[in-house]
Amino acid sequence: MAALVIGLWSLIHMLGGGGMSIESEELDFVSAIMEGYRLPWFFSGGWAIDLALGRLTRRHDDVDICVFRENVKEFIEFFTEWNIQVENRAEDTNGSLMPFKHCFPIQGMTDYQ
């Protein structure tokens, strides 16, 4: 995903777009949180497109970020103190929430609690 975002960013710059001139409290909030995360991360999704274009194209309901797969363990450890919940989309759960750490196994993280 990060490679896709970087590729999209490069393509838009080549076409004459770009320039991170968007002012957004949401992006400022996420950037402030991620300031302490010392590995590469990127805005992705709709915000990545808007940042690459240098203008807001639509209203956003969320902020997506992306990290490289090899850094997922450090990313999760960065948010250890957070109570992150995700929607369980299994048919028999009616969209209940479950802790993020139980969503999927990550190779090399069998000791993660």
Biopython code that builds the backbone (N, CA, C, O; Angstrom):
import numpy as np
from Bio.PDB.StructureBuilder import StructureBuilder

atoms = [
    (1, "MET", "N", (0.815, -1.188, 0.000)),
    (1, "MET", "CA", (0.000, 0.000, 0.000)),
    (1, "MET", "C", (0.860, 1.254, 0.000)),
    (1, "MET", "O", (0.570, 2.192, -0.742)),
    (2, "ALA", "N", (1.903, 1.294, 0.808)),
    (2, "ALA", "CA", (2.749, 2.483, 0.861)),
    (2, "ALA", "C", (3.394, 2.729, -0.497)),
    (2, "ALA", "O", (3.525, 3.874, -0.929)),
    (3, "ALA", "N", (3.796, 1.656, -1.166)),
    (3, "ALA", "CA", (4.399, 1.827, -2.486)),
    (3, "ALA", "C", (3.394, 2.426, -3.453)),
    (3, "ALA", "O", (3.756, 3.242, -4.300)),
    (4, "LEU", "N", (2.127, 2.026, -3.333)),
    (4, "LEU", "CA", (1.076, 2.578, -4.172)),
    (4, "LEU", "C", (0.899, 4.060, -3.899)),
    (4, "LEU", "O", (0.775, 4.856, -4.830)),
    (5, "VAL", "N", (0.885, 4.436, -2.619)),
    (5, "VAL", "CA", (0.737, 5.839, -2.252)),
    (5, "VAL", "C", (1.915, 6.649, -2.775)),
    (5, "VAL", "O", (1.721, 7.722, -3.346)),
    (6, "ILE", "N", (3.130, 6.151, -2.589)),
    (6, "ILE", "CA", (4.319, 6.850, -3.080)),
    (6, "ILE", "C", (4.268, 6.953, -4.597)),
    (6, "ILE", "O", (4.597, 7.998, -5.158)),
    (7, "GLY", "N", (3.862, 5.882, -5.262)),
    (7, "GLY", "CA", (3.749, 5.906, -6.718)),
    (7, "GLY", "C", (2.719, 6.915, -7.188)),
    (7, "GLY", "O", (2.961, 7.644, -8.150)),
    (8, "LEU", "N", (1.578, 6.968, -6.527)),
    (8, "LEU", "CA", (0.543, 7.938, -6.859)),
    (8, "LEU", "C", (1.052, 9.346, -6.646)),
    (8, "LEU", "O", (0.821, 10.227, -7.474)),
    (9, "TRP", "N", (1.742, 9.562, -5.543)),
    (9, "TRP", "CA", (2.312, 10.872, -5.241)),
    (9, "TRP", "C", (3.255, 11.310, -6.356)),
    (9, "TRP", "O", (3.183, 12.448, -6.819)),
    (10, "SER", "N", (4.137, 10.414, -6.787)),
    (10, "SER", "CA", (5.094, 10.727, -7.847)),
    (10, "SER", "C", (4.382, 11.030, -9.153)),
    (10, "SER", "O", (4.746, 11.974, -9.853)),
    (11, "LEU", "N", (3.380, 10.246, -9.487)),
    (11, "LEU", "CA", (2.637, 10.454, -10.719)),
    (11, "LEU", "C", (1.957, 11.819, -10.720)),
    (11, "LEU", "O", (2.025, 12.536, -11.719)),
    (12, "ILE", "N", (1.313, 12.185, -9.638)),
    (12, "ILE", "CA", (0.625, 13.469, -9.572)),
    (12, "ILE", "C", (1.622, 14.614, -9.667)),
    (12, "ILE", "O", (1.348, 15.622, -10.319)),
    (13, "HIS", "N", (2.784, 14.470, -9.018)),
    (13, "HIS", "CA", (3.823, 15.504, -9.131)),
    (13, "HIS", "C", (4.294, 15.650, -10.577)),
    (13, "HIS", "O", (4.512, 16.766, -11.049)),
    (14, "MET", "N", (4.450, 14.539, -11.273)),
    (14, "MET", "CA", (4.885, 14.599, -12.665)),
    (14, "MET", "C", (3.846, 15.309, -13.537)),
    (14, "MET", "O", (4.191, 15.961, -14.523)),
    (15, "LEU", "N", (2.575, 15.174, -13.162)),
    (15, "LEU", "CA", (1.502, 15.793, -13.930)),
    (15, "LEU", "C", (1.264, 17.241, -13.519)),
    (15, "LEU", "O", (0.354, 17.888, -14.039)),
    (16, "GLY", "N", (2.067, 17.757, -12.597)),
    (16, "GLY", "CA", (1.965, 19.157, -12.228)),
    (16, "GLY", "C", (1.157, 19.423, -10.978)),
    (16, "GLY", "O", (0.963, 20.582, -10.612)),
    (17, "GLY", "N", (0.681, 18.389, -10.315)),
    (17, "GLY", "CA", (-0.068, 18.582, -9.074)),
    (17, "GLY", "C", (0.863, 18.547, -7.897)),
    (17, "GLY", "O", (2.082, 18.492, -8.058)),
    (18, "GLY", "N", (0.301, 18.579, -6.728)),
    (18, "GLY", "CA", (1.099, 18.405, -5.523)),
    (18, "GLY", "C", (1.297, 19.679, -4.760)),
    (18, "GLY", "O", (1.046, 20.776, -5.259)),
    (19, "GLY", "N", (1.744, 19.519, -3.555)),
    (19, "GLY", "CA", (1.924, 20.656, -2.672)),
    (19, "GLY", "C", (1.018, 20.469, -1.478)),
    (19, "GLY", "O", (-0.204, 20.545, -1.603)),
    (20, "MET", "N", (1.601, 20.227, -0.328)),
    (20, "MET", "CA", (0.810, 19.920, 0.854)),
    (20, "MET", "C", (0.279, 21.202, 1.482)),
    (20, "MET", "O", (0.691, 21.578, 2.579)),
    (21, "SER", "N", (-0.643, 21.878, 0.781)),
    (21, "SER", "CA", (-1.141, 23.150, 1.254)),
    (21, "SER", "C", (-2.496, 23.032, 1.941)),
    (21, "SER", "O", (-3.118, 24.050, 2.245)),
    (22, "ILE", "N", (-2.954, 21.842, 2.187)),
    (22, "ILE", "CA", (-4.252, 21.646, 2.821)),
    (22, "ILE", "C", (-4.125, 21.880, 4.324)),
    (22, "ILE", "O", (-3.227, 21.341, 4.970)),
    (23, "GLU", "N", (-5.023, 22.680, 4.868)),
    (23, "GLU", "CA", (-5.075, 22.870, 6.316)),
    (23, "GLU", "C", (-6.207, 22.004, 6.854)),
    (23, "GLU", "O", (-7.351, 22.122, 6.417)),
    (24, "SER", "N", (-5.879, 21.134, 7.806)),
    (24, "SER", "CA", (-6.862, 20.205, 8.339)),
    (24, "SER", "C", (-6.537, 19.888, 9.789)),
    (24, "SER", "O", (-5.424, 19.468, 10.106)),
    (25, "GLU", "N", (-7.500, 20.088, 10.658)),
    (25, "GLU", "CA", (-7.306, 19.730, 12.070)),
    (25, "GLU", "C", (-7.097, 18.228, 12.212)),
    (25, "GLU", "O", (-6.322, 17.789, 13.062)),
    (26, "GLU", "N", (-7.779, 17.441, 11.393)),
    (26, "GLU", "CA", (-7.654, 15.986, 11.465)),
    (26, "GLU", "C", (-6.227, 15.551, 11.119)),
    (26, "GLU", "O", (-5.641, 14.722, 11.815)),
    (27, "LEU", "N", (-5.677, 16.111, 10.047)),
    (27, "LEU", "CA", (-4.317, 15.745, 9.659)),
    (27, "LEU", "C", (-3.301, 16.247, 10.678)),
    (27, "LEU", "O", (-2.323, 15.560, 10.975)),
    (28, "ASP", "N", (-3.531, 17.444, 11.214)),
    (28, "ASP", "CA", (-2.637, 17.962, 12.259)),
    (28, "ASP", "C", (-2.667, 17.068, 13.489)),
    (28, "ASP", "O", (-1.626, 16.814, 14.095)),
    (29, "PHE", "N", (-3.851, 16.588, 13.863)),
    (29, "PHE", "CA", (-4.006, 15.713, 15.026)),
    (29, "PHE", "C", (-3.228, 14.413, 14.828)),
    (29, "PHE", "O", (-2.480, 13.992, 15.709)),
    (30, "VAL", "N", (-3.407, 13.782, 13.671)),
    (30, "VAL", "CA", (-2.706, 12.525, 13.387)),
    (30, "VAL", "C", (-1.204, 12.767, 13.319)),
    (30, "VAL", "O", (-0.424, 11.975, 13.849)),
    (31, "SER", "N", (-0.797, 13.842, 12.680)),
    (31, "SER", "CA", (0.634, 14.152, 12.583)),
    (31, "SER", "C", (1.251, 14.342, 13.958)),
    (31, "SER", "O", (2.373, 13.898, 14.200)),
    (32, "ALA", "N", (0.526, 15.000, 14.867)),
    (32, "ALA", "CA", (1.040, 15.206, 16.224)),
    (32, "ALA", "C", (1.192, 13.877, 16.956)),
    (32, "ALA", "O", (2.177, 13.669, 17.664)),
    (33, "ILE", "N", (0.232, 12.983, 16.791)),
    (33, "ILE", "CA", (0.314, 11.658, 17.418)),
    (33, "ILE", "C", (1.497, 10.885, 16.859)),
    (33, "ILE", "O", (2.238, 10.255, 17.613)),
    (34, "MET", "N", (1.681, 10.927, 15.549)),
    (34, "MET", "CA", (2.715, 10.137, 14.886)),
    (34, "MET", "C", (4.099, 10.763, 15.004)),
    (34, "MET", "O", (5.083, 10.160, 14.576)),
    (35, "GLU", "N", (4.193, 11.942, 15.566)),
    (35, "GLU", "CA", (5.494, 12.610, 15.697)),
    (35, "GLU", "C", (6.515, 11.748, 16.431)),
    (35, "GLU", "O", (7.703, 11.790, 16.111)),
    (36, "GLY", "N", (6.065, 10.966, 17.409)),
    (36, "GLY", "CA", (6.973, 10.121, 18.177)),
    (36, "GLY", "C", (7.296, 8.795, 17.509)),
    (36, "GLY", "O", (8.177, 8.072, 17.974)),
    (37, "TYR", "N", (6.606, 8.466, 16.440)),
    (37, "TYR", "CA", (6.853, 7.217, 15.717)),
    (37, "TYR", "C", (8.003, 7.457, 14.752)),
    (37, "TYR", "O", (7.872, 8.258, 13.827)),
    (38, "ARG", "N", (9.109, 6.790, 14.945)),
    (38, "ARG", "CA", (10.337, 7.106, 14.219)),
    (38, "ARG", "C", (10.568, 6.290, 12.946)),
    (38, "ARG", "O", (11.628, 6.397, 12.330)),
    (39, "LEU", "N", (9.606, 5.490, 12.553)),
    (39, "LEU", "CA", (9.727, 4.727, 11.311)),
    (39, "LEU", "C", (8.830, 5.369, 10.250)),
    (39, "LEU", "O", (7.952, 6.163, 10.586)),
    (40, "PRO", "N", (9.039, 5.036, 8.982)),
    (40, "PRO", "CA", (8.224, 5.661, 7.934)),
    (40, "PRO", "C", (6.739, 5.350, 8.093)),
    (40, "PRO", "O", (6.360, 4.229, 8.434)),
    (41, "TRP", "N", (5.917, 6.344, 7.845)),
    (41, "TRP", "CA", (4.469, 6.184, 7.779)),
    (41, "TRP", "C", (3.945, 7.206, 6.783)),
    (41, "TRP", "O", (4.612, 8.196, 6.482)),
    (42, "PHE", "N", (2.754, 6.958, 6.281)),
    (42, "PHE", "CA", (2.210, 7.784, 5.219)),
    (42, "PHE", "C", (0.711, 7.975, 5.415)),
    (42, "PHE", "O", (0.033, 7.093, 5.941)),
    (43, "PHE", "N", (0.202, 9.110, 4.998)),
    (43, "PHE", "CA", (-1.241, 9.249, 4.860)),
    (43, "PHE", "C", (-1.626, 8.437, 3.639)),
    (43, "PHE", "O", (-0.905, 8.435, 2.641)),
    (44, "SER", "N", (-2.748, 7.752, 3.708)),
    (44, "SER", "CA", (-3.206, 6.964, 2.573)),
    (44, "SER", "C", (-4.689, 7.251, 2.347)),
    (44, "SER", "O", (-5.265, 8.122, 2.999)),
    (45, "GLY", "N", (-5.285, 6.533, 1.447)),
    (45, "GLY", "CA", (-6.697, 6.733, 1.159)),
    (45, "GLY", "C", (-6.965, 8.091, 0.528)),
    (45, "GLY", "O", (-6.121, 8.648, -0.175)),
    (46, "GLY", "N", (-8.151, 8.607, 0.794)),
    (46, "GLY", "CA", (-8.572, 9.863, 0.199)),
    (46, "GLY", "C", (-7.702, 11.049, 0.551)),
    (46, "GLY", "O", (-7.475, 11.925, -0.283)),
    (47, "TRP", "N", (-7.207, 11.084, 1.796)),
    (47, "TRP", "CA", (-6.347, 12.201, 2.193)),
    (47, "TRP", "C", (-5.050, 12.213, 1.401)),
    (47, "TRP", "O", (-4.540, 13.290, 1.091)),
    (48, "ALA", "N", (-4.495, 11.047, 1.063)),
    (48, "ALA", "CA", (-3.256, 10.997, 0.283)),
    (48, "ALA", "C", (-3.475, 11.624, -1.088)),
    (48, "ALA", "O", (-2.618, 12.349, -1.592)),
    (49, "ILE", "N", (-4.616, 11.342, -1.680)),
    (49, "ILE", "CA", (-4.924, 11.931, -2.979)),
    (49, "ILE", "C", (-5.057, 13.440, -2.853)),
    (49, "ILE", "O", (-4.503, 14.182, -3.664)),
    (50, "ASP", "N", (-5.793, 13.905, -1.835)),
    (50, "ASP", "CA", (-5.966, 15.346, -1.644)),
    (50, "ASP", "C", (-4.637, 16.041, -1.370)),
    (50, "ASP", "O", (-4.393, 17.133, -1.883)),
    (51, "LEU", "N", (-3.781, 15.423, -0.570)),
    (51, "LEU", "CA", (-2.468, 16.018, -0.298)),
    (51, "LEU", "C", (-1.632, 16.092, -1.563)),
    (51, "LEU", "O", (-0.946, 17.086, -1.801)),
    (52, "ALA", "N", (-1.687, 15.050, -2.370)),
    (52, "ALA", "CA", (-0.926, 15.055, -3.609)),
    (52, "ALA", "C", (-1.444, 16.116, -4.575)),
    (52, "ALA", "O", (-0.663, 16.752, -5.281)),
    (53, "LEU", "N", (-2.754, 16.303, -4.604)),
    (53, "LEU", "CA", (-3.343, 17.311, -5.482)),
    (53, "LEU", "C", (-3.193, 18.723, -4.922)),
    (53, "LEU", "O", (-3.238, 19.707, -5.661)),
    (54, "GLY", "N", (-3.013, 18.806, -3.592)),
    (54, "GLY", "CA", (-2.887, 20.112, -2.960)),
    (54, "GLY", "C", (-4.203, 20.812, -2.740)),
    (54, "GLY", "O", (-4.251, 22.026, -2.543)),
    (55, "ARG", "N", (-5.291, 20.029, -2.774)),
    (55, "ARG", "CA", (-6.613, 20.623, -2.545)),
    (55, "ARG", "C", (-7.579, 19.562, -2.016)),
    (55, "ARG", "O", (-7.390, 18.365, -2.234)),
    (56, "LEU", "N", (-8.599, 20.020, -1.328)),
    (56, "LEU", "CA", (-9.613, 19.124, -0.779)),
    (56, "LEU", "C", (-10.603, 18.770, -1.884)),
    (56, "LEU", "O", (-11.201, 19.656, -2.496)),
    (57, "THR", "N", (-10.773, 17.476, -2.138)),
    (57, "THR", "CA", (-11.686, 17.031, -3.195)),
    (57, "THR", "C", (-13.039, 16.589, -2.667)),
    (57, "THR", "O", (-14.018, 16.544, -3.412)),
    (58, "ARG", "N", (-13.094, 16.263, -1.384)),
    (58, "ARG", "CA", (-14.362, 15.810, -0.774)),
    (58, "ARG", "C", (-14.224, 15.845, 0.735)),
    (58, "ARG", "O", (-13.132, 16.056, 1.263)),
    (59, "ARG", "N", (-15.339, 15.637, 1.430)),
    (59, "ARG", "CA", (-15.322, 15.546, 2.888)),
    (59, "ARG", "C", (-14.828, 14.156, 3.260)),
    (59, "ARG", "O", (-15.192, 13.166, 2.624)),
    (60, "HIS", "N", (-13.994, 14.088, 4.299)),
    (60, "HIS", "CA", (-13.439, 12.809, 4.740)),
    (60, "HIS", "C", (-13.999, 12.444, 6.113)),
    (60, "HIS", "O", (-14.067, 13.287, 7.008)),
    (61, "ASP", "N", (-14.396, 11.190, 6.270)),
    (61, "ASP", "CA", (-14.932, 10.712, 7.544)),
    (61, "ASP", "C", (-13.864, 10.091, 8.426)),
    (61, "ASP", "O", (-14.109, 9.830, 9.604)),
    (62, "ASP", "N", (-12.685, 9.851, 7.872)),
    (62, "ASP", "CA", (-11.619, 9.230, 8.646)),
    (62, "ASP", "C", (-10.275, 9.649, 8.072)),
    (62, "ASP", "O", (-10.197, 10.326, 7.047)),
    (63, "VAL", "N", (-9.229, 9.231, 8.754)),
    (63, "VAL", "CA", (-7.869, 9.474, 8.271)),
    (63, "VAL", "C", (-7.167, 8.120, 8.237)),
    (63, "VAL", "O", (-6.996, 7.477, 9.272)),
    (64, "ASP", "N", (-6.769, 7.699, 7.060)),
    (64, "ASP", "CA", (-6.065, 6.432, 6.897)),
    (64, "ASP", "C", (-4.570, 6.695, 6.885)),
    (64, "ASP", "O", (-4.090, 7.640, 6.260)),
    (65, "ILE", "N", (-3.847, 5.837, 7.591)),
    (65, "ILE", "CA", (-2.392, 5.908, 7.533)),
    (65, "ILE", "C", (-1.868, 4.528, 7.169)),
    (65, "ILE", "O", (-2.553, 3.520, 7.342)),
    (66, "CYS", "N", (-0.658, 4.505, 6.670)),
    (66, "CYS", "CA", (-0.062, 3.272, 6.186)),
    (66, "CYS", "C", (1.367, 3.160, 6.709)),
    (66, "CYS", "O", (2.085, 4.157, 6.793)),
    (67, "VAL", "N", (1.773, 1.944, 7.059)),
    (67, "VAL", "CA", (3.156, 1.674, 7.434)),
    (67, "VAL", "C", (3.623, 0.477, 6.619)),
    (67, "VAL", "O", (2.811, -0.296, 6.111)),
    (68, "PHE", "N", (4.929, 0.335, 6.501)),
    (68, "PHE", "CA", (5.462, -0.827, 5.805)),
    (68, "PHE", "C", (5.206, -2.081, 6.638)),
    (68, "PHE", "O", (5.273, -2.053, 7.866)),
    (69, "ARG", "N", (4.917, -3.160, 5.958)),
    (69, "ARG", "CA", (4.605, -4.431, 6.625)),
    (69, "ARG", "C", (5.683, -4.841, 7.626)),
    (69, "ARG", "O", (5.368, -5.339, 8.707)),
    (70, "GLU", "N", (6.958, -4.634, 7.268)),
    (70, "GLU", "CA", (8.033, -5.048, 8.179)),
    (70, "GLU", "C", (8.078, -4.206, 9.447)),
    (70, "GLU", "O", (8.810, -4.546, 10.377)),
    (71, "ASN", "N", (7.317, -3.119, 9.509)),
    (71, "ASN", "CA", (7.291, -2.256, 10.694)),
    (71, "ASN", "C", (6.006, -2.369, 11.497)),
    (71, "ASN", "O", (5.786, -1.594, 12.428)),
    (72, "VAL", "N", (5.148, -3.333, 11.146)),
    (72, "VAL", "CA", (3.848, -3.451, 11.823)),
    (72, "VAL", "C", (4.017, -3.712, 13.317)),
    (72, "VAL", "O", (3.289, -3.140, 14.128)),
    (73, "LYS", "N", (4.953, -4.556, 13.685)),
    (73, "LYS", "CA", (5.151, -4.857, 15.108)),
    (73, "LYS", "C", (5.488, -3.580, 15.879)),
    (73, "LYS", "O", (4.904, -3.330, 16.934)),
    (74, "GLU", "N", (6.405, -2.784, 15.379)),
    (74, "GLU", "CA", (6.769, -1.532, 16.054)),
    (74, "GLU", "C", (5.603, -0.554, 16.063)),
    (74, "GLU", "O", (5.422, 0.195, 17.023)),
    (75, "PHE", "N", (4.812, -0.561, 14.992)),
    (75, "PHE", "CA", (3.645, 0.313, 14.915)),
    (75, "PHE", "C", (2.639, -0.038, 16.005)),
    (75, "PHE", "O", (2.132, 0.842, 16.701)),
    (76, "ILE", "N", (2.356, -1.323, 16.145)),
    (76, "ILE", "CA", (1.410, -1.765, 17.180)),
    (76, "ILE", "C", (1.971, -1.460, 18.565)),
    (76, "ILE", "O", (1.229, -1.028, 19.446)),
    (77, "GLU", "N", (3.257, -1.676, 18.768)),
    (77, "GLU", "CA", (3.874, -1.373, 20.057)),
    (77, "GLU", "C", (3.810, 0.123, 20.371)),
    (77, "GLU", "O", (3.708, 0.503, 21.537)),
    (78, "PHE", "N", (3.869, 0.969, 19.349)),
    (78, "PHE", "CA", (3.766, 2.417, 19.538)),
    (78, "PHE", "C", (2.415, 2.788, 20.154)),
    (78, "PHE", "O", (2.313, 3.757, 20.906)),
    (79, "PHE", "N", (1.379, 2.008, 19.827)),
    (79, "PHE", "CA", (0.034, 2.278, 20.334)),
    (79, "PHE", "C", (-0.381, 1.335, 21.466)),
    (79, "PHE", "O", (-1.574, 1.149, 21.706)),
    (80, "THR", "N", (0.586, 0.741, 22.161)),
    (80, "THR", "CA", (0.294, -0.229, 23.218)),
    (80, "THR", "C", (-0.666, 0.313, 24.266)),
    (80, "THR", "O", (-1.538, -0.421, 24.733)),
    (81, "GLU", "N", (-0.531, 1.558, 24.641)),
    (81, "GLU", "CA", (-1.357, 2.136, 25.697)),
    (81, "GLU", "C", (-2.757, 2.531, 25.217)),
    (81, "GLU", "O", (-3.601, 2.901, 26.033)),
    (82, "TRP", "N", (-3.007, 2.461, 23.946)),
    (82, "TRP", "CA", (-4.304, 2.845, 23.401)),
    (82, "TRP", "C", (-5.278, 1.673, 23.461)),
    (82, "TRP", "O", (-4.865, 0.517, 23.362)),
    (83, "ASN", "N", (-6.531, 1.954, 23.618)),
    (83, "ASN", "CA", (-7.573, 0.937, 23.561)),
    (83, "ASN", "C", (-8.209, 1.022, 22.182)),
    (83, "ASN", "O", (-9.258, 1.643, 22.008)),
    (84, "ILE", "N", (-7.571, 0.395, 21.208)),
    (84, "ILE", "CA", (-8.044, 0.459, 19.831)),
    (84, "ILE", "C", (-9.009, -0.696, 19.588)),
    (84, "ILE", "O", (-8.680, -1.858, 19.829)),
    (85, "GLN", "N", (-10.191, -0.363, 19.112)),
    (85, "GLN", "CA", (-11.231, -1.342, 18.825)),
    (85, "GLN", "C", (-11.538, -1.308, 17.337)),
    (85, "GLN", "O", (-11.493, -0.246, 16.715)),
    (86, "VAL", "N", (-11.845, -2.448, 16.771)),
    (86, "VAL", "CA", (-12.240, -2.520, 15.372)),
    (86, "VAL", "C", (-13.548, -3.284, 15.262)),
    (86, "VAL", "O", (-13.897, -4.086, 16.129)),
    (87, "GLU", "N", (-14.259, -3.017, 14.181)),
    (87, "GLU", "CA", (-15.534, -3.682, 13.971)),
    (87, "GLU", "C", (-15.310, -5.121, 13.554)),
    (87, "GLU", "O", (-14.508, -5.401, 12.663)),
    (88, "ASN", "N", (-16.023, -6.037, 14.203)),
    (88, "ASN", "CA", (-15.989, -7.452, 13.847)),
    (88, "ASN", "C", (-17.082, -7.662, 12.812)),
    (88, "ASN", "O", (-18.266, -7.556, 13.129)),
    (89, "ARG", "N", (-16.695, -7.957, 11.583)),
    (89, "ARG", "CA", (-17.669, -8.037, 10.494)),
    (89, "ARG", "C", (-18.209, -9.442, 10.263)),
    (89, "ARG", "O", (-18.877, -9.687, 9.259)),
    (90, "ALA", "N", (-17.932, -10.361, 11.169)),
    (90, "ALA", "CA", (-18.491, -11.704, 11.026)),
    (90, "ALA", "C", (-20.018, -11.611, 11.108)),
    (90, "ALA", "O", (-20.556, -10.795, 11.857)),
    (91, "GLU", "N", (-20.706, -12.446, 10.341)),
    (91, "GLU", "CA", (-22.168, -12.362, 10.250)),
    (91, "GLU", "C", (-22.870, -12.512, 11.588)),
    (91, "GLU", "O", (-23.916, -11.899, 11.801)),
    (92, "ASP", "N", (-22.326, -13.309, 12.491)),
    (92, "ASP", "CA", (-23.018, -13.584, 13.751)),
    (92, "ASP", "C", (-22.667, -12.596, 14.870)),
    (92, "ASP", "O", (-23.057, -12.816, 16.016)),
    (93, "THR", "N", (-21.944, -11.515, 14.566)),
    (93, "THR", "CA", (-21.533, -10.596, 15.628)),
    (93, "THR", "C", (-22.261, -9.256, 15.585)),
    (93, "THR", "O", (-22.112, -8.450, 16.503)),
    (94, "ASN", "N", (-23.040, -9.006, 14.544)),
    (94, "ASN", "CA", (-23.768, -7.744, 14.401)),
    (94, "ASN", "C", (-22.860, -6.527, 14.502)),
    (94, "ASN", "O", (-23.259, -5.496, 15.043)),
    (95, "GLY", "N", (-21.654, -6.642, 13.990)),
    (95, "GLY", "CA", (-20.749, -5.497, 13.969)),
    (95, "GLY", "C", (-20.199, -5.094, 15.320)),
    (95, "GLY", "O", (-19.838, -3.934, 15.522)),
    (96, "SER", "N", (-20.129, -6.040, 16.253)),
    (96, "SER", "CA", (-19.583, -5.717, 17.567)),
    (96, "SER", "C", (-18.115, -5.329, 17.444)),
    (96, "SER", "O", (-17.459, -5.630, 16.446)),
    (97, "LEU", "N", (-17.611, -4.657, 18.474)),
    (97, "LEU", "CA", (-16.212, -4.244, 18.474)),
    (97, "LEU", "C", (-15.347, -5.263, 19.184)),
    (97, "LEU", "O", (-15.789, -5.926, 20.122)),
    (98, "MET", "N", (-14.097, -5.382, 18.724)),
    (98, "MET", "CA", (-13.148, -6.272, 19.386)),
    (98, "MET", "C", (-11.800, -5.572, 19.421)),
    (98, "MET", "O", (-11.516, -4.718, 18.582)),
    (99, "PRO", "N", (-10.966, -5.936, 20.396)),
    (99, "PRO", "CA", (-9.644, -5.308, 20.486)),
    (99, "PRO", "C", (-8.834, -5.550, 19.225)),
    (99, "PRO", "O", (-8.837, -6.650, 18.673)),
    (100, "PHE", "N", (-8.143, -4.516, 18.775)),
    (100, "PHE", "CA", (-7.323, -4.583, 17.567)),
    (100, "PHE", "C", (-6.326, -5.727, 17.627)),
    (100, "PHE", "O", (-6.112, -6.416, 16.630)),
    (101, "LYS", "N", (-5.713, -5.937, 18.789)),
    (101, "LYS", "CA", (-4.648, -6.944, 18.886)),
    (101, "LYS", "C", (-5.142, -8.364, 18.620)),
    (101, "LYS", "O", (-4.336, -9.274, 18.425)),
    (102, "HIS", "N", (-6.474, -8.562, 18.611)),
    (102, "HIS", "CA", (-7.018, -9.889, 18.350)),
    (102, "HIS", "C", (-7.509, -10.044, 16.915)),
    (102, "HIS", "O", (-8.079, -11.079, 16.572)),
    (103, "CYS", "N", (-7.302, -9.042, 16.075)),
    (103, "CYS", "CA", (-7.860, -9.059, 14.724)),
    (103, "CYS", "C", (-7.179, -10.033, 13.791)),
    (103, "CYS", "O", (-7.846, -10.709, 13.008)),
    (104, "PHE", "N", (-5.885, -10.115, 13.859)),
    (104, "PHE", "CA", (-5.162, -10.977, 12.927)),
    (104, "PHE", "C", (-3.813, -11.331, 13.521)),
    (104, "PHE", "O", (-3.203, -10.526, 14.226)),
    (105, "PRO", "N", (-3.352, -12.538, 13.234)),
    (105, "PRO", "CA", (-2.005, -12.902, 13.707)),
    (105, "PRO", "C", (-0.953, -12.220, 12.835)),
    (105, "PRO", "O", (-1.112, -12.122, 11.618)),
    (106, "ILE", "N", (0.103, -11.758, 13.456)),
    (106, "ILE", "CA", (1.184, -11.138, 12.729)),
    (106, "ILE", "C", (2.422, -11.988, 12.920)),
    (106, "ILE", "O", (2.797, -12.298, 14.051)),
    (107, "GLN", "N", (3.047, -12.360, 11.848)),
    (107, "GLN", "CA", (4.223, -13.216, 11.907)),
    (107, "GLN", "C", (5.269, -12.598, 12.832)),
    (107, "GLN", "O", (5.614, -11.425, 12.689)),
    (108, "GLY", "N", (5.767, -13.381, 13.773)),
    (108, "GLY", "CA", (6.786, -12.905, 14.703)),
    (108, "GLY", "C", (6.209, -12.208, 15.909)),
    (108, "GLY", "O", (6.954, -11.653, 16.718)),
    (109, "MET", "N", (4.874, -12.225, 16.051)),
    (109, "MET", "CA", (4.266, -11.510, 17.179)),
    (109, "MET", "C", (3.478, -12.459, 18.070)),
    (109, "MET", "O", (2.488, -12.050, 18.676)),
    (110, "THR", "N", (3.886, -13.687, 18.161)),
    (110, "THR", "CA", (3.159, -14.648, 18.970)),
    (110, "THR", "C", (3.205, -14.285, 20.449)),
    (110, "THR", "O", (2.360, -14.747, 21.217)),
    (111, "ASP", "N", (4.180, -13.462, 20.872)),
    (111, "ASP", "CA", (4.273, -13.088, 22.277)),
    (111, "ASP", "C", (3.519, -11.804, 22.587)),
    (111, "ASP", "O", (3.516, -11.348, 23.731)),
    (112, "TYR", "N", (2.875, -11.215, 21.576)),
    (112, "TYR", "CA", (2.152, -9.952, 21.787)),
    (112, "TYR", "C", (0.882, -10.219, 22.570)),
    (112, "TYR", "O", (0.102, -11.099, 22.207)),
    (113, "GLN", "N", (0.671, -9.480, 23.622)),
    (113, "GLN", "CA", (-0.529, -9.666, 24.464)),
    (113, "GLN", "C", (-1.489, -8.528, 24.289)),
    (113, "GLN", "O", (-2.549, -8.512, 24.914)),
]
sb = StructureBuilder()
sb.init_structure("model")
sb.init_model(0)
sb.init_chain("A")
sb.init_seg("    ")
for serial, (resi, resn, name, xyz) in enumerate(atoms, 1):
    if name == "N":
        sb.init_residue(resn, " ", resi, " ")
    sb.init_atom(name, np.array(xyz, "f"), 0.0, 1.0, " ", f" {name:<3s}", serial, name[0])
structure = sb.get_structure()
